[in-house]
Amino acid sequence: MRYLGAIVLAFTVLLTAAAAAQPQPPPKPAAQDEFVPVNAPMNAQDTIPAPLLVGSAYAFIWIVVFAYVWSIRSRLASVERDMAALDRRLGPGSR
């Protein structure tokens, strides 16, 4: 039992010493106190083709909406077919 306590103590001391020996990150530069405008022109690589992205997003949303409506229509038609078959099977006087 004494050896286990000594091993744990030695391991803790080694980990603490290793953590203390790690280099500290460099200090962050001081924050600016006022707005500084950018005078350099933007590169062509820094721009995003907004009309293409917006159009693609709207097209994707409309495709998802139409697929959802088509799915609901198909499921509703299936339920109506099942109800018609059940109505035929039960006969006219069962309601």
Backbone as a printed PyTorch tensor [residue, N CA C, xyz], in Angstrom:
tensor([[[  0.8110,  -1.1750,   0.0000],
         [  0.0000,   0.0000,   0.0000],
         [  0.8700,   1.2600,   0.0000]],

        [[  1.9860,   1.2000,   0.7190],
         [  2.8810,   2.3540,   0.7650],
         [  3.4470,   2.6400,  -0.6170]],

        [[  3.7450,   1.5670,  -1.3490],
         [  4.3360,   1.7510,  -2.6800],
         [  3.3420,   2.3930,  -3.6440]],

        [[  2.0910,   2.0210,  -3.5210],
         [  1.0640,   2.5920,  -4.3870],
         [  0.9090,   4.0850,  -4.1310]],

        [[  0.9080,   4.4790,  -2.8730],
         [  0.8230,   5.8990,  -2.5300],
         [  2.0290,   6.6680,  -3.0420]],

        [[  3.2120,   6.0710,  -2.9410],
         [  4.4310,   6.7230,  -3.4250],
         [  4.4130,   6.8460,  -4.9400]],

        [[  3.8940,   5.8400,  -5.6260],
         [  3.8140,   5.8860,  -7.0940],
         [  2.8290,   6.9600,  -7.5330]],

        [[  1.6940,   7.0590,  -6.8820],
         [  0.7010,   8.0770,  -7.2200],
         [  1.2680,   9.4640,  -6.9540]],

        [[  1.9580,   9.6510,  -5.8450],
         [  2.5660,  10.9400,  -5.5300],
         [  3.6230,  11.3140,  -6.5580]],

        [[  4.4810,  10.3640,  -6.9280],
         [  5.5210,  10.6360,  -7.9220],
         [  4.9040,  10.9660,  -9.2760]],

        [[  3.8680,  10.2450,  -9.6550],
         [  3.1860,  10.4940, -10.9320],
         [  2.5540,  11.8860, -10.9480]],

        [[  1.9500,  12.2910,  -9.8370],
         [  1.3370,  13.6160,  -9.7300],
         [  2.3920,  14.7100,  -9.8270]],

        [[  3.5300,  14.5150,  -9.1600],
         [  4.6080,  15.5020,  -9.2150],
         [  5.1440,  15.6110, -10.6310]],

        [[  5.3370,  14.4900, -11.3160],
         [  5.8320,  14.5120, -12.6950],
         [  4.8600,  15.2200, -13.6310]],

        [[  3.5730,  14.9500, -13.4880],
         [  2.5860,  15.6170, -14.3450],
         [  2.5350,  17.1110, -14.0810]],

        [[  2.6290,  17.4970, -12.8210],
         [  2.6180,  18.9170, -12.4790],
         [  3.8450,  19.6210, -13.0380]],

        [[  5.0030,  18.9850, -12.9360],
         [  6.2320,  19.5700, -13.4660],
         [  6.1790,  19.6580, -14.9870]],

        [[  5.6020,  18.6490, -15.6400],
         [  5.5050,  18.6650, -17.1030],
         [  4.5420,  19.7560, -17.5620]],

        [[  3.4620,  19.9640, -16.8280],
         [  2.5080,  21.0030, -17.1940],
         [  3.1060,  22.3830, -16.9860]],

        [[  3.9080,  22.5510, -15.9470],
         [  4.5320,  23.8440, -15.6850],
         [  5.6180,  24.1530, -16.7090]],

        [[  6.2130,  23.1300, -17.2860],
         [  7.2960,  23.3290, -18.2470],
         [  6.7920,  23.6820, -19.6390]],

        [[  5.5070,  23.5420, -19.8790],
         [  4.9470,  23.8640, -21.1910],
         [  5.0840,  25.3580, -21.4480]],

        [[  5.4220,  25.7490, -22.6910],
         [  5.5320,  27.1840, -22.9850],
         [  4.1530,  27.8390, -22.9600]],

        [[  4.1240,  29.0540, -22.4730],
         [  2.8840,  29.8090, -22.3960],
         [  2.5800,  30.4190, -23.7570]],

        [[  1.3020,  30.5360, -24.1290],
         [  0.9700,  31.1520, -25.4130],
         [  1.3350,  32.6350, -25.4010]],

        [[  1.6650,  33.1860, -26.5670],
         [  2.0350,  34.6040, -26.6010],
         [  0.8290,  35.4660, -26.2450]],

        [[  1.0710,  36.6290, -25.6510],
         [ -0.0550,  37.5000, -25.2820],
         [ -0.7470,  38.0300, -26.5240]],

        [[ -2.0520,  38.2370, -26.4150],
         [ -2.8330,  38.7520, -27.5350],
         [ -2.5810,  40.2500, -27.6830]],

        [[ -2.6140,  40.7470, -28.9230],
         [ -2.4140,  42.1890, -29.0890],
         [ -3.6030,  42.9640, -28.4980]],

        [[ -3.3350,  44.1810, -28.1390],
         [ -4.3770,  45.0220, -27.5410],
         [ -5.4720,  45.3020, -28.5630]],

        [[ -6.6960,  45.4040, -28.0980],
         [ -7.8310,  45.6670, -28.9770],
         [ -7.7960,  47.1060, -29.4730]],

        [[ -8.3320,  47.2960, -30.6680],
         [ -8.4120,  48.6460, -31.2080],
         [ -9.5280,  49.4080, -30.5090]],

        [[ -9.3290,  50.6930, -30.3520],
         [-10.3200,  51.5130, -29.6720],
         [-11.3160,  52.1430, -30.6240]],

        [[-11.0070,  52.1850, -31.9180],
         [-11.8980,  52.8430, -32.8570],
         [-11.9400,  52.0720, -34.1710]],

        [[-12.8980,  52.4060, -34.9990],
         [-13.0760,  51.7580, -36.3020],
         [-11.9890,  52.2280, -37.2660]],

        [[-11.3800,  51.2600, -37.9300],
         [-10.3640,  51.5730, -38.9340],
         [-10.8670,  51.0230, -40.2630]],

        [[-11.2280,  51.8810, -41.2320],
         [-11.7610,  51.3840, -42.5050],
         [-10.6720,  50.7010, -43.3300]],

        [[-11.1030,  49.7760, -44.1520],
         [-10.1910,  49.0750, -45.0480],
         [-10.1520,  49.8530, -46.3520]],

        [[ -8.9760,  50.2490, -46.7610],
         [ -8.8340,  51.0350, -47.9780],
         [ -8.4660,  50.1880, -49.1830]],

        [[ -8.0320,  48.9530, -48.9570],
         [ -7.6160,  48.1090, -50.0680],
         [ -8.8470,  47.5660, -50.7950]],

        [[ -8.8010,  47.4940, -52.1330],
         [ -9.9390,  46.9300, -52.8670],
         [-10.0270,  45.4230, -52.6220]],

        [[-11.2460,  44.9230, -52.7030],
         [-11.4570,  43.4920, -52.4940],
         [-11.0070,  42.7100, -53.7070]],

        [[-10.4220,  41.5690, -53.4670],
         [-10.0450,  40.6770, -54.5560],
         [-11.2750,  39.9600, -55.0840]],

        [[-11.1840,  39.4470, -56.2780],
         [-12.3090,  38.6990, -56.8560],
         [-12.5380,  37.4050, -56.0860]],

        [[-11.5040,  36.9040, -55.4380],
         [-11.6390,  35.6600, -54.6840],
         [-12.3620,  35.8790, -53.3610]],

        [[-12.4320,  37.1170, -52.8930],
         [-13.0550,  37.4150, -51.6100],
         [-14.5630,  37.5850, -51.6990]],

        [[-15.1140,  37.5770, -52.8850],
         [-16.5500,  37.7860, -53.0330],
         [-17.2670,  36.4550, -53.2160]],

        [[-18.5320,  36.4510, -52.8570],
         [-19.3750,  35.2640, -53.0080],
         [-20.4280,  35.5920, -54.0600]],

        [[-20.6490,  34.6890, -55.0210],
         [-21.6770,  34.9680, -56.0310],
         [-23.0680,  34.8550, -55.4120]],

        [[-23.5400,  35.9370, -54.8150],
         [-24.7910,  35.9260, -54.0550],
         [-26.0110,  35.5390, -54.8870]],

        [[-26.2090,  36.0880, -56.1030],
         [-27.4160,  35.7030, -56.8420],
         [-27.4700,  34.1970, -57.1380]],

        [[-26.3370,  33.6070, -57.4290],
         [-26.3130,  32.1710, -57.7010],
         [-26.6500,  31.3770, -56.4400]],

        [[-26.0950,  31.7810, -55.2940],
         [-26.3790,  31.0670, -54.0500],
         [-27.8270,  31.2370, -53.6150]],

        [[-28.3760,  32.4320, -53.7490],
         [-29.7650,  32.6690, -53.3540],
         [-30.7110,  31.8990, -54.2650]],

        [[-30.4370,  31.9220, -55.5570],
         [-31.2670,  31.1700, -56.5010],
         [-31.2130,  29.6790, -56.2360]],

        [[-30.0270,  29.1730, -55.9370],
         [-29.8920,  27.7420, -55.6300],
         [-30.6440,  27.3880, -54.3540]],

        [[-30.5860,  28.2610, -53.3580],
         [-31.2890,  27.9900, -52.1050],
         [-32.8020,  27.9680, -52.3150]],

        [[-33.3230,  28.9420, -53.0700],
         [-34.7600,  28.9550, -53.3460],
         [-35.1840,  27.7370, -54.1620]],

        [[-34.3720,  27.3520, -55.1440],
         [-34.6950,  26.1690, -55.9440],
         [-34.7220,  24.9210, -55.0770]],

        [[-33.7490,  24.7850, -54.1840],
         [-33.7070,  23.6240, -53.2940],
         [-34.9330,  23.5810, -52.3990]],

        [[-35.3060,  24.7190, -51.8140],
         [-36.4730,  24.7580, -50.9330],
         [-37.7440,  24.3920, -51.6920]],

        [[-37.9200,  24.9320, -52.9110],
         [-39.1270,  24.6150, -53.6840],
         [-39.1640,  23.1430, -54.0810]],

        [[-38.0290,  22.5700, -54.3940],
         [-37.9890,  21.1340, -54.7210],
         [-38.3890,  20.3120, -53.5070]],

        [[-37.8930,  20.6830, -52.3280],
         [-38.2620,  19.9600, -51.1010],
         [-39.7500,  20.1060, -50.8150]],

        [[-40.3100,  21.3000, -50.9930],
         [-41.7370,  21.5200, -50.7450],
         [-42.5780,  20.6840, -51.7040]],

        [[-42.2420,  20.6920, -52.9960],
         [-43.0030,  19.8990, -53.9630],
         [-42.8830,  18.4070, -53.6870]],

        [[-41.7120,  17.9400, -53.2940],
         [-41.5450,  16.5220, -52.9570],
         [-42.3970,  16.1570, -51.7490]],

        [[-42.4710,  17.0300, -50.7680],
         [-43.2850,  16.7730, -49.5880],
         [-44.7700,  16.7270, -49.9410]],

        [[-45.2250,  17.6690, -50.7460],
         [-46.6330,  17.6870, -51.1630],
         [-46.9570,  16.4440, -51.9800]],

        [[-46.0440,  16.0460, -52.8770],
         [-46.2530,  14.8340, -53.6790],
         [-46.3340,  13.6050, -52.7740]],

        [[-45.4920,  13.5620, -51.7470],
         [-45.5130,  12.4380, -50.8180],
         [-46.8400,  12.3720, -50.0680]],

        [[-47.3270,  13.5070, -49.5940],
         [-48.6170,  13.5360, -48.8860],
         [-49.7460,  13.1250, -49.8180]],

        [[-49.7240,  13.6050, -51.0710],
         [-50.7600,  13.2440, -52.0330],
         [-50.7610,  11.7420, -52.2940]],

        [[-49.5880,  11.1480, -52.4190],
         [-49.4960,   9.7020, -52.6640],
         [-50.0290,   8.9110, -51.4750]],

        [[-49.6530,   9.3300, -50.2730],
         [-50.1340,   8.6090, -49.0870],
         [-51.6370,   8.7670, -48.9070]],

        [[-52.1690,   9.9460, -49.2010],
         [-53.6070,  10.1670, -49.0830],
         [-54.3580,   9.3220, -50.1100]],

        [[-53.8340,   9.2230, -51.3210],
         [-54.4840,   8.3890, -52.3390],
         [-54.4830,   6.9260, -51.9040]],

        [[-53.4000,   6.4810, -51.2800],
         [-53.3370,   5.1050, -50.7980],
         [-54.3680,   4.8560, -49.7010]],

        [[-54.5210,   5.8050, -48.7950],
         [-55.5090,   5.6560, -47.7240],
         [-56.9240,   5.6490, -48.3120]],

        [[-57.1840,   6.5110, -49.3010],
         [-58.5080,   6.5290, -49.9270],
         [-58.8020,   5.2120, -50.6400]],

        [[-57.7960,   4.6260, -51.3000],
         [-58.0040,   3.3130, -51.9460],
         [-58.3090,   2.2460, -50.8990]],

        [[-57.5860,   2.2670, -49.7870],
         [-57.8360,   1.2860, -48.7250],
         [-59.2360,   1.4490, -48.1350]],

        [[-59.6650,   2.6900, -47.9450],
         [-61.0050,   2.9150, -47.3980],
         [-62.0850,   2.4840, -48.3790]],

        [[-61.8720,   2.7110, -49.6740],
         [-62.8500,   2.2640, -50.6720],
         [-62.9320,   0.7430, -50.7050]],

        [[-61.7930,   0.0790, -50.6260],
         [-61.7950,  -1.3870, -50.6140],
         [-62.4940,  -1.9100, -49.3680]],

        [[-62.2620,  -1.2840, -48.2230],
         [-62.9150,  -1.6920, -46.9870],
         [-64.4230,  -1.4610, -47.0630]],

        [[-64.8200,  -0.3570, -47.6710],
         [-66.2480,  -0.0540, -47.8200],
         [-66.9160,  -1.0930, -48.7200]],

        [[-66.2300,  -1.4860, -49.8060],
         [-66.7880,  -2.5220, -50.6850],
         [-66.8770,  -3.8550, -49.9650]],

        [[-65.8750,  -4.1640, -49.1400],
         [-65.8560,  -5.4510, -48.4470],
         [-66.9470,  -5.5260, -47.3750]],

        [[-67.2280,  -4.4230, -46.6940],
         [-68.2260,  -4.4330, -45.6250],
         [-69.6480,  -4.4350, -46.1550]],

        [[-69.8420,  -3.8820, -47.3150],
         [-71.1790,  -3.8670, -47.8920],
         [-71.9200,  -2.5740, -47.5940]],

        [[-73.0910,  -2.4140, -48.2150],
         [-73.8150,  -1.1440, -48.1120],
         [-74.5090,  -0.9330, -46.7660]],

        [[-74.8780,  -1.9520, -46.0400],
         [-75.6570,  -1.7880, -44.8110],
         [-74.8230,  -1.7030, -43.5530]],

        [[-73.5190,  -1.6590, -43.6350],
         [-72.7000,  -1.7220, -42.4410],
         [-72.4580,  -0.3590, -41.7950]],

        [[-72.8380,   0.7170, -42.4150],
         [-72.6190,   2.0410, -41.8390],
         [-73.6880,   2.2950, -40.8800]]])
